[in-house]
Amino acid sequence: MTVFKKSLFILALALLANSAFSQDDLLDLVTDKKDEPPQKVYATFKTVRIGNAQTIETVKKKHLDFRTSHRFGNIYNSDLSNPINNTGQTFVGFEGANDIRFSFDYGLTDDITIGIGRSRMNHIIDGSVKWKLLKQTATFSMPISLAFFSSTGYTHDLPSTIYSGIIKDFETNELHRFNFFNQIIIASKINSWLSLELLPSYMHRNFIKEKYNNKGEADVNGFFSIGFGGRIKLNKRTSFIGDYFYNVSPFYANNDKAFNPLSLGFEIETGGHVFSLFFTNAGGLIENNFIPYTNETWTKGQVKFGFCISRTFAL
């Protein structure tokens, strides 16, 4: 009996000691977990653009993203005398091309991307930089990602095109060919299937033609706009995407010939490529074109089909 009691006593001591060591191990794990930096959120969006708008995403370091984009003509246009006939004649806009663009974006670092591209509309060659300044964390201790985007455009249109329709009583100036765009991108991956972003922006054009809206307010060289964008993930490879820009300038607020660009569509990943397929009232493919020069509206059926194919290469 005495031996049995001694055995129980020794077993109890062993269990207590093991429990104490286990608690220490758990405390160490908790402490280690606390000391770890919060996990960053990645792939808020799939590519560097939604439909029209930039996204928070940058190109991975030493990778090159080649993008080819196409914007067709209007599917329908109620301003025409026979819009249905025109839709058939143009094969729902596929026979027309509002804009075509080729671009290359290169990742200097994981957070800094530089780019160059050429657009058919207004014959603009543009250079850009995007710098990711803040990254969202999975714990929402940092609830947003933040980036700065800037681009400079140069039109190589003929002087006769640039100055068409105006009385030119001044000398031709090479600086008239430049325009500038700056933007803050604020984005958040709300959950595994929803991402949203806000894009306060400023556009400046060195040269504009004298134009007035319905209330006699003149167009201006520089103005602010604010963009909104979103992505809803439908399955592993497909997402619904959309973006919208509102121009703050009074010239655009009271104008039946200038409208805010809206884009809606789908994004499909096929492994090596990402396809963006969307509909929009904007004719241009870059901010320097679609923000100041969208002169058609969804309400009149003036909607164009567009697509973008993105392919990234490791260099």
C-alpha positions in Angstrom: 0.0 0.0 0.0 2.8 2.3 0.9 4.6 1.5 -2.4 1.3 2.3 -4.3 0.9 5.6 -2.5 4.6 6.6 -3.3 4.0 5.7 -6.9 0.9 7.9 -7.1 2.8 10.7 -5.5 5.7 10.5 -8.0 3.2 10.3 -10.9 1.4 13.4 -9.7 4.7 15.4 -9.4 5.6 14.3 -12.9 2.3 15.5 -14.3 2.5 18.8 -12.5 6.0 19.4 -13.8 5.0 18.5 -17.4 2.0 20.9 -17.1 4.2 23.7 -15.9 6.6 23.2 -18.8 3.7 23.0 -21.3 2.3 26.3 -20.0 5.8 27.9 -20.4 5.9 26.6 -24.0 2.4 28.1 -24.8 3.4 31.4 -23.3 6.5 31.4 -25.4 4.4 30.8 -28.5 2.0 33.6 -27.6 5.0 35.9 -27.0 6.6 34.9 -30.3 3.3 35.5 -32.2 3.0 39.0 -30.6 6.5 39.8 -31.7 5.9 38.9 -35.3 5.1 41.8 -37.6 1.5 41.9 -39.0 1.1 39.9 -42.2 0.7 42.2 -45.3 -2.3 41.9 -47.6 -1.4 41.0 -51.2 -3.4 40.8 -54.5 -6.0 43.4 -53.6 -6.5 43.6 -57.3 -5.3 41.3 -60.0 -3.4 43.7 -62.3 -2.3 47.3 -62.4 -5.6 48.5 -63.9 -9.3 47.8 -63.4 -11.1 48.9 -66.6 -10.0 52.5 -66.9 -8.6 53.2 -63.4 -5.3 52.4 -62.0 -5.2 49.9 -59.1 -3.0 49.8 -56.0 -0.9 47.0 -57.5 2.7 47.4 -58.7 4.7 45.1 -60.9 7.0 42.6 -59.0 10.7 43.5 -58.9 12.6 42.7 -62.1 9.3 41.8 -63.9 7.9 43.4 -67.0 4.2 43.7 -67.6 3.3 44.0 -71.3 -0.3 45.2 -72.0 -2.2 45.6 -75.2 -5.5 47.4 -75.0 -8.3 48.1 -77.5 -11.4 50.3 -77.3 -14.0 49.8 -80.1 -16.7 52.1 -81.3 -20.2 52.7 -79.9 -22.5 49.7 -79.7 -25.5 52.0 -80.2 -25.9 55.8 -80.5 -29.4 57.3 -80.1 -28.1 60.7 -81.4 -27.9 59.2 -84.9 -30.9 59.4 -87.3 -30.9 55.6 -87.7 -29.0 54.2 -84.7 -30.1 50.5 -85.3 -28.9 50.6 -88.9 -25.6 52.1 -87.7 -25.2 49.4 -85.1 -25.6 46.8 -87.8 -23.3 48.6 -90.2 -20.5 48.9 -87.7 -21.1 45.4 -86.3 -22.0 46.7 -82.8 -18.9 49.0 -82.9 -16.3 46.3 -83.7 -15.5 48.0 -87.1 -14.4 51.2 -85.3 -11.5 51.9 -83.0 -11.6 54.8 -80.6 -8.2 53.9 -79.1 -5.5 51.3 -79.2 -2.6 51.2 -76.7 0.6 49.2 -76.1 2.4 49.7 -72.8 5.3 48.3 -70.7 5.5 48.5 -66.9 8.7 47.4 -65.1 9.1 46.7 -61.4 12.2 48.6 -60.2 11.3 47.2 -56.7 8.3 45.4 -55.4 6.8 48.8 -54.5 8.0 51.1 -57.4 6.9 50.6 -61.0 7.9 52.7 -64.0 6.0 52.5 -67.3 5.9 53.8 -70.9 3.1 53.5 -73.5 1.7 54.8 -76.7 -2.0 55.5 -77.4 -3.7 56.0 -80.7 -6.2 58.7 -79.4 -4.5 62.1 -79.6 -1.2 60.2 -80.5 0.0 60.3 -76.9 3.3 58.8 -75.7 3.3 58.7 -71.9 5.7 57.8 -69.1 4.6 57.0 -65.6 5.7 56.0 -62.1 3.7 54.3 -59.4 5.0 54.1 -55.8 3.3 52.0 -53.1 3.7 53.9 -49.8 1.6 51.9 -47.4 0.5 48.2 -47.3 -2.7 46.9 -45.7 -2.3 44.3 -42.9 -4.4 41.2 -42.5 -5.3 42.2 -39.0 -6.5 45.6 -40.2 -4.1 47.4 -37.9 -3.3 49.2 -41.2 -6.7 49.1 -42.9 -5.6 50.5 -46.3 -2.9 50.4 -48.9 -1.7 53.7 -50.3 0.1 54.5 -53.5 1.1 57.6 -55.6 0.7 57.5 -59.4 2.0 60.1 -61.8 2.2 60.3 -65.6 3.3 62.7 -68.2 1.9 62.6 -71.7 3.3 64.1 -75.0 1.2 64.3 -78.1 2.9 64.0 -81.5 -0.1 65.2 -83.4 0.5 67.6 -86.3 0.3 71.3 -85.3 -2.6 71.6 -87.7 -4.5 69.1 -85.6 -3.5 70.5 -82.2 -4.5 74.1 -83.2 -7.5 73.2 -85.5 -10.6 75.2 -85.1 -9.0 78.2 -83.4 -7.6 81.6 -84.5 -3.9 81.1 -83.9 -2.5 84.5 -83.0 0.5 83.1 -81.1 3.6 81.1 -81.8 3.7 77.3 -81.8 5.1 76.1 -78.5 6.5 72.6 -78.0 5.3 72.8 -74.3 1.7 72.8 -75.6 2.1 69.1 -76.4 2.4 68.1 -72.7 -0.1 67.1 -70.1 0.3 65.9 -66.6 -1.7 63.6 -64.3 -1.2 62.9 -60.5 -3.2 60.6 -58.3 -3.3 59.1 -54.8 -4.6 55.6 -54.7 -6.3 54.5 -51.5 -7.4 50.8 -51.5 -8.6 48.1 -49.1 -9.2 44.4 -49.5 -12.4 44.2 -47.4 -12.4 40.4 -47.5 -11.4 37.5 -49.7 -13.9 38.5 -52.5 -14.3 42.3 -52.2 -11.7 45.0 -52.9 -12.5 48.8 -53.1 -10.4 51.9 -53.9 -10.7 55.7 -53.9 -8.6 57.8 -56.3 -8.3 61.6 -55.7 -6.7 63.0 -58.9 -5.4 66.1 -60.5 -5.2 66.7 -64.3 -3.3 69.5 -66.0 -3.1 70.2 -69.7 -0.7 72.8 -71.0 -2.9 73.8 -73.9 -6.7 73.6 -74.3 -9.1 75.1 -76.8 -11.5 77.7 -75.6 -14.8 75.9 -74.8 -17.8 76.7 -72.6 -20.5 74.7 -70.9 -24.3 75.3 -70.8 -23.9 78.1 -68.2 -21.0 79.8 -70.0 -18.3 78.5 -67.7 -15.0 78.0 -69.5 -12.9 74.8 -69.6 -9.7 75.1 -67.5 -6.2 73.8 -67.9 -6.1 72.1 -64.5 -8.9 70.4 -62.5 -9.5 67.8 -59.8 -11.4 64.6 -60.2 -12.2 61.7 -57.9 -12.3 58.0 -58.9 -13.9 55.0 -57.4 -13.1 51.4 -58.2 -14.0 47.9 -57.1 -13.5 44.2 -57.7 -15.8 41.4 -56.7 -14.3 37.9 -56.9 -16.8 35.4 -58.4 -14.5 32.4 -58.4 -10.9 31.4 -58.5 -10.3 32.9 -62.0 -13.1 35.4 -62.6 -14.0 38.8 -61.1 -16.5 41.5 -61.7 -14.7 44.9 -62.0 -15.9 48.5 -62.3 -14.7 52.1 -62.0 -16.1 55.6 -62.2 -14.6 59.1 -62.3 -16.3 62.3 -61.3 -14.8 65.6 -62.5 -15.0 68.3 -59.9 -14.6 71.3 -62.4 -17.8 73.3 -62.9 -17.2 73.0 -66.7 -18.0 69.3 -66.5 -20.9 69.7 -64.0 -23.0 71.7 -66.3 -22.2 70.3 -69.7 -24.3 68.2 -72.1 -21.2 67.5 -74.2 -18.9 66.3 -71.4 -19.5 63.2 -69.2 -18.0 61.2 -66.4 -16.4 57.9 -67.5 -18.0 54.7 -66.2 -16.5 51.2 -66.8 -18.1 47.8 -66.0 -16.8 44.4 -66.9 -15.1 41.1 -66.1 -11.5 40.1 -65.4 -10.4 36.5 -66.3 -7.1 34.9 -65.4 -6.0 32.0 -67.6 -2.6 31.2 -66.0 0.0 33.2 -67.9 -2.4 36.0 -69.1 -5.1 38.2 -67.5 -7.9 39.3 -69.7 -10.0 42.4 -68.9 -13.3 42.6 -70.8 -15.5 45.6 -70.2 -18.0 48.2 -71.4 -17.5 52.0 -71.0 -18.6 55.3 -72.4 -15.0 56.5 -72.4 -13.2 56.6 -75.7 -9.7 56.9 -74.3 -7.5 54.3 -72.6 -5.4 56.5 -70.3 -6.2 59.2 -67.8 -4.8 62.0 -70.0 -7.6 61.1 -72.5 -10.6 59.5 -70.7 -10.9 62.0 -67.8 -11.1 65.3 -69.8 -12.4 64.0 -73.1 -15.3 61.6 -72.5 -18.0 63.2 -74.6 -20.5 60.4 -74.7 -22.9 58.8 -72.2 -24.4 55.5 -71.2 -27.9 57.0 -71.3 -27.8 57.3 -75.1 -26.4 53.8 -75.6 -23.0 55.3 -76.4 -21.1 52.4 -74.9 -18.0 50.8 -76.2 -16.6 47.3 -75.7 -13.0 47.2 -74.7 -10.4 44.7 -73.7 -6.9 44.5 -72.3 -4.5 41.5 -72.3 -1.8 41.5 -69.7 1.3 39.3 -69.8 4.1 39.5 -67.2 7.6 38.3 -67.8 10.5 37.7 -65.3 13.7 39.4 -66.5 
